[in-house]
């Protein structure tokens, strides 16, 4: 499909008969309605699905011998398109609730084969509005270095010249949904608000901070979703920011993080790691040696330090000193350490975890007893000491809708209840892939993956 050359009729100027609408769903299916007669479409990819629907609409236009108006809807909004009998797409009109701000979208270029130097000059001029004006760079205050790309000042050794290194302006073209499709057929459409927000959150979780960071996922009530929260946050940061992410099971009472994640070619636990701490902290140790003790998640890119759920709690007690030594190893080899806290808030290892924590995450479901336990924990930490109080104030609360029959409103209500206690409260929709079996980010539904990215970005704000 191509943009129509010299199109003068925007979609709104076309006859509204026949009334044609297409609704694209997230599972690569769509429903097309032509004057009330519905057809279902399915394809292996979203691109193939759009092509199939547009081919059908083109046939309608060809039968009528004129362009027709198509209202296309997907998760990013709705668009009014002009579809021509020869299969080309004319100008479009955005209908969604997130209109592009005036001036964000340059005028459409001429059709394929008719691009002119004037059209390109106009587009370059519009893009250049967001670029830094290097002509004023020499006016930087005294004592400050001029920005990259500034004209070099006159010197006694030679004439003035302009640097060859110039900062490139960032483009904000859409890449997904109908906006992205229109970009690919030649219309320079800006990304929607939701796409811009998602890009910003991906950038937030992709950062590398100077020095290691410890994020503790806590709730004194069992079954409050601490383990899935630990695994999903670790996955989002590792998938986007790269290696150096550890998920540590700090539970001495049947911790299940090891059961619900991929096992390496060994069965090592943190008890296996303790005798090797001195060597791993020595200058002679190599980072690859840590592979004897942690379990790498090949798809989700993070590593797991397991507890031993087969042992009684009395057989795997971790003292304050033990925790410090284990944390020293984790901080030497990993940039981000996600700690699944366990349930015993009086245990030495739990209390020492709080002392090492940089960002606190309260994991809870929408059930009242889980939320109440999380709130009581925040209130208790606020009274413990000044540092713990700061952690409580800056905490992120992740409320998961754990019941298939539950209402998403329940999770939002719980999240709203945490607003006076914590910095942020976010919600996660119900997803069967989070309840039983291996925790695998790719197995989640698209809305769930998006919700975990949003939660991880909230955590990143505190690092």
GUTI-317673 format. One record per residue (C-alpha): residue number from 1; x, y, z. Coordinates in Angstrom, 3 decimals, decimal comma, m for minus. Layout:
N
[NUM [X Y Z]]
...
This chain:
463
[1 [0,000 0,000 0,000]]
[2 [1,278 3,512 m0,885]]
[3 [0,184 7,035 m0,215]]
[4 [m1,866 8,417 m3,106]]
[5 [m0,012 10,981 m5,249]]
[6 [m1,388 14,540 m4,997]]
[7 [m4,337 13,364 m2,924]]
[8 [m6,712 16,272 m2,358]]
[9 [m9,654 14,586 m0,600]]
[10 [m9,017 13,791 3,009]]
[11 [m10,918 10,884 4,477]]
[12 [m13,546 13,159 6,037]]
[13 [m14,528 14,506 2,562]]
[14 [m15,439 11,058 1,229]]
[15 [m18,981 9,643 1,194]]
[16 [m19,747 7,801 4,435]]
[17 [m21,649 5,101 2,518]]
[18 [m20,770 2,288 2,722]]
[19 [m19,899 2,479 6,425]]
[20 [m16,668 0,484 6,836]]
[21 [m14,978 m0,174 10,171]]
[22 [m12,168 m2,524 11,160]]
[23 [m11,274 m3,479 14,718]]
[24 [m7,794 m5,001 15,149]]
[25 [m7,294 m7,113 18,269]]
[26 [m4,055 m7,885 20,058]]
[27 [m4,157 m11,590 19,095]]
[28 [m3,647 m10,924 15,343]]
[29 [m7,356 m11,156 14,562]]
[30 [m9,681 m8,476 13,255]]
[31 [m13,351 m7,840 12,568]]
[32 [m14,291 m5,921 9,415]]
[33 [m17,788 m4,469 9,089]]
[34 [m19,129 m3,211 5,749]]
[35 [m22,559 m1,645 6,249]]
[36 [m23,165 m3,988 9,166]]
[37 [m22,002 m7,190 7,454]]
[38 [m19,158 m8,567 9,562]]
[39 [m16,172 m10,614 8,463]]
[40 [m13,493 m12,139 10,695]]
[41 [m9,813 m12,098 9,728]]
[42 [m6,803 m13,877 11,233]]
[43 [m3,153 m13,942 10,214]]
[44 [0,272 m15,002 11,427]]
[45 [1,346 m11,404 12,048]]
[46 [m0,168 m7,964 12,561]]
[47 [1,333 m6,766 9,268]]
[48 [m0,240 m9,640 7,342]]
[49 [m3,548 m8,977 9,087]]
[50 [m3,582 m5,316 8,062]]
[51 [m2,710 m6,228 4,479]]
[52 [m5,564 m8,758 4,364]]
[53 [m8,118 m6,260 5,683]]
[54 [m6,905 m3,480 3,361]]
[55 [m7,055 m5,858 0,397]]
[56 [m10,712 m6,539 1,198]]
[57 [m11,485 m2,821 1,577]]
[58 [m9,666 m2,127 m1,692]]
[59 [m11,986 m4,604 m3,390]]
[60 [m14,983 m2,674 m2,050]]
[61 [m13,505 0,566 m3,418]]
[62 [m12,827 m1,094 m6,780]]
[63 [m16,444 m2,323 m7,030]]
[64 [m17,667 1,237 m6,407]]
[65 [m15,057 2,800 m8,687]]
[66 [m14,089 5,419 m6,088]]
[67 [m12,208 5,788 m2,780]]
[68 [m13,976 4,656 0,374]]
[69 [m13,672 5,745 3,975]]
[70 [m12,318 3,214 6,528]]
[71 [m12,324 3,653 10,287]]
[72 [m9,532 1,441 11,654]]
[73 [m9,187 0,843 15,394]]
[74 [m6,542 m0,908 17,474]]
[75 [m5,184 m0,653 21,003]]
[76 [m3,403 2,621 20,171]]
[77 [m6,504 4,465 18,952]]
[78 [m8,649 4,975 15,838]]
[79 [m7,818 6,335 12,389]]
[80 [m9,961 7,498 9,469]]
[81 [m8,355 6,413 6,185]]
[82 [m9,087 6,929 2,496]]
[83 [m8,606 3,635 0,616]]
[84 [m8,442 3,945 m3,184]]
[85 [m9,508 1,386 m5,812]]
[86 [m5,879 0,781 m6,811]]
[87 [m4,956 m0,117 m3,204]]
[88 [m3,282 3,154 m2,281]]
[89 [m3,940 4,951 0,986]]
[90 [m4,826 8,612 0,917]]
[91 [m4,457 11,144 3,675]]
[92 [m5,651 10,190 7,119]]
[93 [m7,354 11,904 10,036]]
[94 [m6,595 10,821 13,628]]
[95 [m9,696 10,018 15,678]]
[96 [m8,208 8,630 18,902]]
[97 [m8,321 10,414 22,237]]
[98 [m4,595 11,095 21,988]]
[99 [m4,318 13,524 19,061]]
[100 [m0,849 14,443 17,920]]
[101 [0,024 17,944 19,025]]
[102 [m0,050 20,560 16,323]]
[103 [3,316 20,846 14,649]]
[104 [4,441 17,322 15,625]]
[105 [3,597 15,806 12,233]]
[106 [5,133 17,235 9,057]]
[107 [2,989 17,554 5,943]]
[108 [2,788 14,233 4,008]]
[109 [5,416 13,713 1,358]]
[110 [4,391 13,199 m2,287]]
[111 [3,686 9,649 m3,413]]
[112 [6,294 7,022 m4,195]]
[113 [8,219 8,121 m7,253]]
[114 [7,197 11,776 m6,926]]
[115 [9,389 13,008 m4,064]]
[116 [10,718 16,481 m4,797]]
[117 [13,675 18,437 m3,451]]
[118 [11,234 21,019 m2,118]]
[119 [9,312 18,400 m0,136]]
[120 [12,476 17,067 1,427]]
[121 [13,653 20,607 2,233]]
[122 [10,329 21,306 3,971]]
[123 [10,570 18,112 6,050]]
[124 [14,189 18,853 6,970]]
[125 [13,177 22,318 8,098]]
[126 [10,447 20,907 10,343]]
[127 [12,781 18,332 11,887]]
[128 [15,402 21,013 12,413]]
[129 [13,060 22,950 14,709]]
[130 [13,950 20,521 17,519]]
[131 [17,693 20,580 16,780]]
[132 [20,058 22,712 18,856]]
[133 [21,023 26,045 17,296]]
[134 [24,798 25,718 17,097]]
[135 [25,191 29,314 15,897]]
[136 [24,603 30,570 19,446]]
[137 [27,007 28,122 21,052]]
[138 [29,846 30,638 21,205]]
[139 [27,741 32,698 23,625]]
[140 [28,263 30,174 26,448]]
[141 [29,023 31,865 29,804]]
[142 [32,649 32,437 30,719]]
[143 [34,320 29,406 32,218]]
[144 [31,890 26,926 30,609]]
[145 [32,829 24,677 27,746]]
[146 [30,915 25,380 24,540]]
[147 [28,492 22,601 23,480]]
[148 [29,512 19,972 20,964]]
[149 [29,157 21,367 17,445]]
[150 [29,783 24,997 18,397]]
[151 [31,874 27,195 16,155]]
[152 [35,457 27,195 17,381]]
[153 [36,670 30,612 18,570]]
[154 [39,323 32,519 16,675]]
[155 [42,829 31,658 17,797]]
[156 [46,240 33,037 16,994]]
[157 [47,219 29,705 15,430]]
[158 [44,634 29,464 12,669]]
[159 [41,284 30,500 11,200]]
[160 [37,886 29,735 12,688]]
[161 [36,248 26,452 11,712]]
[162 [33,063 24,525 12,561]]
[163 [33,292 21,124 14,205]]
[164 [32,437 18,136 12,067]]
[165 [30,762 16,517 15,096]]
[166 [27,155 17,599 15,327]]
[167 [24,400 16,233 17,530]]
[168 [21,669 14,562 15,513]]
[169 [18,074 15,525 16,366]]
[170 [15,961 12,633 17,630]]
[171 [13,022 11,569 15,496]]
[172 [9,700 10,695 17,062]]
[173 [8,146 8,609 14,304]]
[174 [5,606 5,957 15,233]]
[175 [6,685 2,323 15,025]]
[176 [3,578 0,380 15,996]]
[177 [m0,151 0,243 15,414]]
[178 [m1,803 2,163 12,605]]
[179 [0,539 5,084 13,178]]
[180 [3,523 2,836 12,544]]
[181 [1,837 1,319 9,506]]
[182 [1,233 4,760 8,052]]
[183 [4,893 5,674 8,653]]
[184 [5,941 2,616 6,664]]
[185 [3,768 3,605 3,710]]
[186 [5,207 7,121 3,613]]
[187 [3,277 9,300 6,072]]
[188 [5,638 10,832 8,695]]
[189 [3,267 10,324 11,642]]
[190 [4,494 10,946 15,191]]
[191 [4,235 8,261 17,853]]
[192 [1,132 8,249 20,045]]
[193 [1,285 9,286 23,677]]
[194 [1,177 5,658 24,814]]
[195 [4,050 4,705 22,505]]
[196 [6,116 7,671 23,691]]
[197 [5,458 6,691 27,311]]
[198 [6,495 3,099 26,613]]
[199 [9,726 4,257 24,955]]
[200 [10,514 6,451 27,958]]
[201 [9,949 3,532 30,339]]
[202 [12,139 1,210 28,270]]
[203 [14,867 3,841 28,421]]
[204 [14,410 4,149 32,204]]
[205 [14,894 0,422 32,869]]
[206 [17,794 0,223 30,392]]
[207 [20,014 2,588 32,386]]
[208 [23,200 1,483 34,114]]
[209 [23,713 3,172 37,472]]
[210 [27,111 3,919 38,986]]
[211 [27,534 1,248 41,624]]
[212 [25,323 m1,728 42,508]]
[213 [21,698 m1,321 43,607]]
[214 [19,701 m3,648 45,885]]
[215 [15,925 m3,872 45,463]]
[216 [14,058 m5,843 48,133]]
[217 [10,601 m7,290 47,474]]
[218 [8,770 m7,673 50,773]]
[219 [5,513 m8,614 52,473]]
[220 [5,231 m10,565 55,702]]
[221 [2,206 m12,493 54,432]]
[222 [2,848 m15,647 52,409]]
[223 [1,294 m15,887 48,949]]
[224 [1,405 m12,131 48,417]]
[225 [3,152 m12,505 45,032]]
[226 [6,713 m11,718 46,168]]
[227 [8,339 m14,437 44,031]]
[228 [6,570 m13,542 40,743]]
[229 [7,266 m9,855 41,418]]
[230 [10,962 m10,574 41,996]]
[231 [11,276 m12,651 38,831]]
[232 [9,339 m10,269 36,577]]
[233 [11,183 m7,148 37,723]]
[234 [14,540 m8,893 37,288]]
[235 [13,445 m10,010 33,829]]
[236 [12,401 m6,528 32,672]]
[237 [15,666 m4,927 33,812]]
[238 [17,848 m7,711 32,386]]
[239 [16,045 m7,925 29,042]]
[240 [16,315 m4,184 28,475]]
[241 [19,495 m3,188 30,288]]
[242 [21,637 m6,259 29,730]]
[243 [23,471 m8,655 32,015]]
[244 [24,441 m8,204 35,651]]
[245 [21,016 m8,795 37,236]]
[246 [20,551 m11,224 40,137]]
[247 [17,368 m12,566 41,761]]
[248 [18,234 m13,773 45,271]]
[249 [15,902 m16,024 47,280]]
[250 [16,361 m14,844 50,870]]
[251 [13,610 m17,111 52,201]]
[252 [14,614 m19,689 54,778]]
[253 [11,108 m21,201 54,945]]
[254 [10,476 m23,106 51,704]]
[255 [11,419 m20,392 49,241]]
[256 [10,123 m21,308 45,776]]
[257 [12,067 m18,952 43,501]]
[258 [14,323 m21,869 42,540]]
[259 [11,346 m24,095 41,753]]
[260 [9,749 m21,502 39,508]]
[261 [12,834 m20,552 37,498]]
[262 [15,185 m22,341 35,130]]
[263 [17,811 m24,611 36,701]]
[264 [21,415 m24,706 35,499]]
[265 [23,443 m27,922 35,157]]
[266 [23,906 m28,015 38,938]]
[267 [21,768 m27,735 42,058]]
[268 [23,783 m25,098 43,941]]
[269 [22,139 m22,874 46,543]]
[270 [23,340 m19,984 48,683]]
[271 [24,563 m22,591 51,214]]
[272 [26,845 m23,859 48,454]]
[273 [28,067 m20,321 47,812]]
[274 [28,928 m19,423 51,414]]
[275 [32,174 m21,508 51,649]]
[276 [33,412 m19,924 48,396]]
[277 [32,869 m16,305 49,438]]
[278 [36,483 m15,580 50,391]]
[279 [37,782 m16,842 47,056]]
[280 [35,129 m14,988 45,043]]
[281 [36,030 m11,756 46,822]]
[282 [39,741 m12,240 46,163]]
[283 [41,560 m10,515 43,268]]
[284 [42,248 m13,915 41,690]]
[285 [38,532 m14,751 41,238]]
[286 [36,985 m14,599 37,766]]
[287 [33,417 m13,594 37,033]]
[288 [32,726 m16,812 35,123]]
[289 [33,304 m18,801 38,323]]
[290 [30,004 m17,509 39,638]]
[291 [28,342 m19,833 37,126]]
[292 [29,001 m22,695 39,568]]
[293 [26,618 m21,130 42,069]]
[294 [23,844 m19,261 40,235]]
[295 [21,232 m20,401 37,722]]
[296 [21,101 m18,396 34,497]]
[297 [17,727 m17,700 32,884]]
[298 [18,498 m18,141 29,209]]
[299 [15,473 m16,241 27,853]]
[300 [15,020 m13,640 30,568]]
[301 [18,773 m12,944 30,965]]
[302 [19,057 m12,721 34,757]]
[303 [20,637 m15,128 37,280]]
[304 [19,052 m16,802 40,301]]
[305 [20,687 m17,476 43,662]]
[306 [18,529 m20,196 45,160]]
[307 [17,608 m21,098 48,699]]
[308 [16,981 m24,756 49,504]]
[309 [13,251 m25,435 49,965]]
[310 [13,993 m29,088 50,780]]
[311 [15,781 m28,107 53,998]]
[312 [14,187 m27,111 57,283]]
[313 [14,514 m23,462 58,240]]
[314 [16,666 m24,447 61,222]]
[315 [19,179 m26,055 58,843]]
[316 [19,689 m22,969 56,675]]
[317 [19,792 m20,043 59,056]]
[318 [21,758 m17,084 57,701]]
[319 [23,367 m14,743 60,202]]
[320 [23,932 m11,038 59,766]]
[321 [27,599 m11,729 58,993]]
[322 [26,664 m14,427 56,453]]
[323 [24,294 m12,049 54,718]]
[324 [26,951 m9,336 54,551]]
[325 [29,420 m11,747 52,958]]
[326 [26,882 m13,003 50,411]]
[327 [25,835 m9,460 49,588]]
[328 [29,467 m8,453 49,084]]
[329 [29,785 m11,161 46,417]]
[330 [26,509 m10,138 44,792]]
[331 [27,534 m6,470 44,757]]
[332 [30,911 m7,312 43,212]]
[333 [29,494 m9,317 40,310]]
[334 [26,021 m7,816 39,717]]
[335 [24,791 m4,274 39,105]]
[336 [21,201 m4,979 40,216]]
[337 [20,262 m7,339 43,069]]
[338 [16,577 m8,235 43,488]]
[339 [15,940 m9,931 46,843]]
[340 [12,871 m12,108 47,397]]
[341 [12,627 m11,421 51,110]]
[342 [10,781 m14,361 52,608]]
[343 [8,105 m14,013 55,275]]
[344 [9,943 m13,904 58,615]]
[345 [10,409 m10,205 59,362]]
[346 [12,258 m11,028 62,602]]
[347 [14,986 m13,157 60,964]]
[348 [18,549 m11,795 60,966]]
[349 [18,793 m12,201 57,205]]
[350 [15,540 m10,255 56,681]]
[351 [16,576 m7,341 58,869]]
[352 [20,055 m7,197 57,333]]
[353 [18,478 m7,199 53,879]]
[354 [16,651 m3,993 54,802]]
[355 [19,967 m2,429 55,877]]
[356 [21,403 m3,100 52,395]]
[357 [18,289 m2,052 50,464]]
[358 [18,297 0,904 48,069]]
[359 [14,703 0,521 46,828]]
[360 [11,844 m1,189 48,653]]
[361 [9,026 m2,921 46,761]]
[362 [5,858 m4,056 48,533]]
[363 [4,337 m7,010 46,679]]
[364 [0,671 m7,666 47,313]]
[365 [m2,451 m9,024 45,700]]
[366 [m5,835 m7,333 45,734]]
[367 [m6,852 m9,507 48,717]]
[368 [m7,398 m7,504 51,881]]
[369 [m5,125 m9,583 54,136]]
[370 [m2,163 m9,262 51,764]]
[371 [m2,638 m5,520 51,357]]
[372 [m3,066 m5,024 55,103]]
[373 [0,161 m6,942 55,812]]
[374 [2,015 m4,731 53,337]]
[375 [0,634 m1,548 54,850]]
[376 [1,515 m2,671 58,390]]
[377 [5,054 m3,407 57,236]]
[378 [5,456 0,091 55,806]]
[379 [4,180 1,592 59,043]]
[380 [6,572 m0,549 61,103]]
[381 [9,563 0,419 58,965]]
[382 [8,628 4,083 59,330]]
[383 [9,186 3,657 63,100]]
[384 [12,354 1,504 62,920]]
[385 [14,984 4,128 62,106]]
[386 [15,542 7,083 59,800]]
[387 [16,897 5,023 56,916]]
[388 [14,059 2,488 57,083]]
[389 [11,549 5,335 57,231]]
[390 [12,997 6,765 54,008]]
[391 [12,735 3,359 52,341]]
[392 [9,088 3,148 53,378]]
[393 [8,268 6,643 52,070]]
[394 [9,989 5,908 48,739]]
[395 [8,563 2,393 48,354]]
[396 [6,866 1,110 45,207]]
[397 [3,761 m1,026 45,752]]
[398 [2,954 m3,649 43,097]]
[399 [m0,666 m4,833 43,349]]
[400 [m1,347 m7,999 41,332]]
[401 [m4,847 m9,133 40,419]]
[402 [m4,378 m12,753 41,461]]
[403 [m7,940 m14,010 41,020]]
[404 [m9,189 m14,976 37,551]]
[405 [m12,697 m13,882 38,522]]
[406 [m11,490 m10,730 40,245]]
[407 [m12,215 m7,234 39,070]]
[408 [m9,314 m5,013 37,933]]
[409 [m11,016 m2,279 39,913]]
[410 [m10,146 m4,191 43,098]]
[411 [m6,428 m3,861 42,364]]
[412 [m6,799 m0,163 41,568]]
[413 [m8,683 0,390 44,823]]
[414 [m5,883 m1,276 46,797]]
[415 [m3,269 0,748 44,920]]
[416 [m5,114 3,973 45,717]]
[417 [m5,144 2,988 49,382]]
[418 [m1,333 2,834 49,408]]
[419 [m0,864 6,310 47,933]]
[420 [m0,492 8,047 51,331]]
[421 [2,100 5,472 52,432]]
[422 [4,401 4,997 49,421]]
[423 [5,945 6,858 46,490]]
[424 [4,171 4,859 43,765]]
[425 [1,528 2,136 43,541]]
[426 [0,996 0,221 40,283]]
[427 [m1,287 m2,651 39,252]]
[428 [m0,756 m5,878 37,316]]
[429 [m3,685 m7,606 35,553]]
[430 [m4,513 m11,261 36,097]]
[431 [m2,437 m13,592 33,946]]
[432 [m2,559 m17,405 34,265]]
[433 [1,157 m17,615 33,374]]
[434 [1,985 m16,035 36,748]]
[435 [0,112 m18,659 38,753]]
[436 [1,994 m21,933 38,913]]
[437 [4,838 m23,291 36,827]]
[438 [7,927 m21,592 35,507]]
[439 [7,979 m17,819 35,489]]
[440 [8,714 m16,817 31,899]]
[441 [8,254 m13,244 30,655]]
[442 [7,488 m14,351 27,079]]
[443 [4,553 m16,446 28,278]]
[444 [2,703 m13,384 29,581]]
[445 [m0,063 m11,651 27,663]]
[446 [0,837 m8,327 26,042]]
[447 [m1,079 m6,173 28,596]]
[448 [0,692 m7,996 31,439]]
[449 [4,131 m7,434 29,905]]
[450 [3,286 m3,761 29,483]]
[451 [2,163 m3,529 33,118]]
[452 [5,437 m5,068 34,362]]
[453 [7,428 m2,578 32,293]]
[454 [5,448 0,216 33,938]]
[455 [6,137 m1,270 37,383]]
[456 [9,856 m1,624 36,637]]
[457 [10,035 1,988 35,445]]
[458 [8,517 3,064 38,777]]
[459 [11,286 1,124 40,556]]
[460 [13,935 2,697 38,315]]
[461 [12,847 6,162 39,421]]
[462 [14,118 5,360 42,903]]
[463 [17,558 4,061 41,890]]
